[in-house]
Amino acid sequence: MRDSQKGMSFFGWLAVLALLVFGAVTAMKLVPIYLDHFALRKIVTAANEDPSVKINSLRDLHSHINKGMQINGIRDLKAEDAITVTGSGTNTYTVVIKYEVRAPMLRTVDLLVHFDETHIVRPLK
């Protein structure tokens, strides 16, 4: 009587290893993109939550966003291309974060991440 196989074969382990490497490479490409986006979102919403941030005009809000991007090291993204700020009334601003990031994956395959968010900023006085 033959013994049944116990465990995975060499090719089974090779397939699992290939999937793990693919997942790790994908994560290494996507994690920095999402970290930059979360930092950008936090910069925009800080005017609502942080009393030390003084926003009195659109120019102050643009300056706050640019300084925050510089401090957080967001260099792959330009504020002018990704963020649109409009005044919506008395001390209320609408900030639209809309951009996409393309990261090369393989020779002819790219990862495309698209962000589109709208935030209402009411600076604390």
KOLTORNU-40132 format. One record per residue (C-alpha): residue number from 1; residue in three letters; chain; x, y, z. Coordinates in pm, 1 decimal, decimal comma. Layout:
REM KOLTORNU-40132
[voke NUM "Ala" "A" [X Y Z]];
...
This chain:
REM KOLTORNU-40132
[voke 1 "Met" "A" [0,0 0,0 0,0]];
[voke 2 "Arg" "A" [131,7 341,9 -95,9]];
[voke 3 "Asp" "A" [167,4 622,9 151,9]];
[voke 4 "Ser" "A" [-34,8 932,4 75,2]];
[voke 5 "Gln" "A" [143,4 1258,1 18,0]];
[voke 6 "Lys" "A" [187,1 1475,2 325,3]];
[voke 7 "Gly" "A" [238,4 1843,3 258,7]];
[voke 8 "Met" "A" [282,2 2044,9 -54,3]];
[voke 9 "Ser" "A" [496,1 1956,8 -349,8]];
[voke 10 "Phe" "A" [788,4 2164,5 -475,5]];
[voke 11 "Phe" "A" [571,2 2331,0 -740,2]];
[voke 12 "Gly" "A" [303,8 2408,7 -482,0]];
[voke 13 "Trp" "A" [560,6 2586,8 -265,5]];
[voke 14 "Leu" "A" [694,7 2766,0 -571,4]];
[voke 15 "Ala" "A" [345,0 2893,8 -657,7]];
[voke 16 "Val" "A" [287,8 3015,3 -300,6]];
[voke 17 "Leu" "A" [626,4 3187,6 -299,7]];
[voke 18 "Ala" "A" [551,9 3357,3 -633,2]];
[voke 19 "Leu" "A" [219,8 3489,7 -498,1]];
[voke 20 "Leu" "A" [387,8 3620,0 -183,4]];
[voke 21 "Val" "A" [657,6 3798,4 -385,0]];
[voke 22 "Phe" "A" [393,5 3950,6 -614,7]];
[voke 23 "Gly" "A" [194,1 4073,0 -313,3]];
[voke 24 "Ala" "A" [505,0 4218,3 -148,8]];
[voke 25 "Val" "A" [611,3 4403,2 -464,4]];
[voke 26 "Thr" "A" [259,3 4542,7 -508,0]];
[voke 27 "Ala" "A" [250,1 4655,9 -144,5]];
[voke 28 "Met" "A" [591,8 4821,1 -176,9]];
[voke 29 "Lys" "A" [457,7 5024,8 -469,8]];
[voke 30 "Leu" "A" [120,0 5118,4 -315,9]];
[voke 31 "Val" "A" [202,2 5189,4 50,2]];
[voke 32 "Pro" "A" [405,2 5510,6 -13,4]];
[voke 33 "Ile" "A" [131,1 5644,1 -242,7]];
[voke 34 "Tyr" "A" [-135,9 5594,7 23,6]];
[voke 35 "Leu" "A" [86,7 5732,0 301,8]];
[voke 36 "Asp" "A" [138,6 6052,3 101,0]];
[voke 37 "His" "A" [-234,9 6078,6 39,7]];
[voke 38 "Phe" "A" [-323,2 6030,0 407,0]];
[voke 39 "Ala" "A" [-66,1 6296,7 501,0]];
[voke 40 "Leu" "A" [-216,6 6535,4 244,0]];
[voke 41 "Arg" "A" [-565,8 6471,3 378,3]];
[voke 42 "Lys" "A" [-445,4 6538,2 731,9]];
[voke 43 "Ile" "A" [-285,8 6867,0 622,2]];
[voke 44 "Val" "A" [-615,0 6981,9 469,4]];
[voke 45 "Thr" "A" [-830,8 6881,0 764,9]];
[voke 46 "Ala" "A" [-588,1 7021,8 1024,2]];
[voke 47 "Ala" "A" [-739,9 7367,1 975,2]];
[voke 48 "Asn" "A" [-1065,9 7232,1 1118,7]];
[voke 49 "Glu" "A" [-908,0 7055,5 1414,9]];
[voke 50 "Asp" "A" [-589,7 7238,5 1517,3]];
[voke 51 "Pro" "A" [-640,0 7571,9 1695,0]];
[voke 52 "Ser" "A" [-278,4 7675,0 1627,8]];
[voke 53 "Val" "A" [-344,9 7693,5 1251,3]];
[voke 54 "Lys" "A" [-461,4 8042,7 1157,8]];
[voke 55 "Ile" "A" [-642,8 8060,2 823,9]];
[voke 56 "Asn" "A" [-783,8 8401,6 734,4]];
[voke 57 "Ser" "A" [-780,0 8387,0 354,2]];
[voke 58 "Leu" "A" [-734,7 8159,2 54,4]];
[voke 59 "Arg" "A" [-369,6 8261,3 44,2]];
[voke 60 "Asp" "A" [-324,3 8145,2 406,4]];
[voke 61 "Leu" "A" [-485,6 7810,2 325,4]];
[voke 62 "His" "A" [-264,4 7762,3 17,7]];
[voke 63 "Ser" "A" [40,5 7853,0 225,9]];
[voke 64 "His" "A" [-62,5 7608,2 499,6]];
[voke 65 "Ile" "A" [-103,8 7325,9 245,1]];
[voke 66 "Asn" "A" [228,9 7398,1 72,5]];
[voke 67 "Lys" "A" [417,5 7414,4 403,5]];
[voke 68 "Gly" "A" [255,1 7092,9 520,3]];
[voke 69 "Met" "A" [350,7 6914,9 200,6]];
[voke 70 "Gln" "A" [708,7 7037,1 236,4]];
[voke 71 "Ile" "A" [730,1 6928,9 601,7]];
[voke 72 "Asn" "A" [583,6 6584,6 526,1]];
[voke 73 "Gly" "A" [815,5 6530,0 231,4]];
[voke 74 "Ile" "A" [547,9 6502,0 -35,4]];
[voke 75 "Arg" "A" [767,4 6576,9 -336,1]];
[voke 76 "Asp" "A" [608,4 6364,9 -607,6]];
[voke 77 "Leu" "A" [292,7 6573,7 -606,6]];
[voke 78 "Lys" "A" [240,5 6940,4 -684,8]];
[voke 79 "Ala" "A" [-25,6 7119,5 -481,8]];
[voke 80 "Glu" "A" [-135,1 7323,1 -786,1]];
[voke 81 "Asp" "A" [-211,1 7006,5 -983,3]];
[voke 82 "Ala" "A" [-377,4 6804,2 -707,2]];
[voke 83 "Ile" "A" [-569,4 7055,0 -496,9]];
[voke 84 "Thr" "A" [-835,5 7309,1 -587,4]];
[voke 85 "Val" "A" [-940,0 7554,4 -315,8]];
[voke 86 "Thr" "A" [-1240,6 7782,0 -347,5]];
[voke 87 "Gly" "A" [-1408,1 8015,5 -102,1]];
[voke 88 "Ser" "A" [-1757,7 7896,2 -16,3]];
[voke 89 "Gly" "A" [-1874,8 8177,4 205,5]];
[voke 90 "Thr" "A" [-1768,3 8350,4 520,7]];
[voke 91 "Asn" "A" [-1458,4 8168,1 650,0]];
[voke 92 "Thr" "A" [-1556,2 7847,5 472,2]];
[voke 93 "Tyr" "A" [-1345,3 7688,7 199,5]];
[voke 94 "Thr" "A" [-1405,3 7392,1 -27,5]];
[voke 95 "Val" "A" [-1091,1 7188,9 -87,5]];
[voke 96 "Val" "A" [-1101,8 6931,2 -367,6]];
[voke 97 "Ile" "A" [-820,4 6677,1 -369,1]];
[voke 98 "Lys" "A" [-823,6 6511,6 -710,4]];
[voke 99 "Tyr" "A" [-525,2 6341,7 -870,4]];
[voke 100 "Glu" "A" [-395,9 6008,5 -988,8]];
[voke 101 "Val" "A" [-62,9 5839,1 -940,9]];
[voke 102 "Arg" "A" [82,8 5588,4 -1184,2]];
[voke 103 "Ala" "A" [346,5 5349,6 -1050,6]];
[voke 104 "Pro" "A" [529,1 5109,9 -1283,9]];
[voke 105 "Met" "A" [478,8 4746,1 -1187,1]];
[voke 106 "Leu" "A" [626,3 4534,3 -1464,5]];
[voke 107 "Arg" "A" [759,0 4623,1 -1804,2]];
[voke 108 "Thr" "A" [421,8 4708,3 -1962,3]];
[voke 109 "Val" "A" [198,0 4697,8 -1653,8]];
[voke 110 "Asp" "A" [135,7 5002,0 -1433,7]];
[voke 111 "Leu" "A" [-55,9 5047,8 -1110,9]];
[voke 112 "Leu" "A" [-296,3 5342,7 -1128,4]];
[voke 113 "Val" "A" [-434,6 5493,9 -809,1]];
[voke 114 "His" "A" [-702,8 5762,2 -837,4]];
[voke 115 "Phe" "A" [-801,4 5995,4 -552,5]];
[voke 116 "Asp" "A" [-1104,7 6225,7 -555,8]];
[voke 117 "Glu" "A" [-1216,7 6384,3 -227,6]];
[voke 118 "Thr" "A" [-1393,4 6701,9 -124,2]];
[voke 119 "His" "A" [-1343,1 6861,1 217,1]];
[voke 120 "Ile" "A" [-1520,6 7159,5 370,6]];
[voke 121 "Val" "A" [-1271,8 7359,6 576,7]];
[voke 122 "Arg" "A" [-1402,2 7591,9 846,4]];
[voke 123 "Pro" "A" [-1095,4 7729,1 1021,7]];
[voke 124 "Leu" "A" [-1117,3 7778,1 1395,8]];
[voke 125 "Lys" "A" [-1110,7 8136,9 1511,9]];
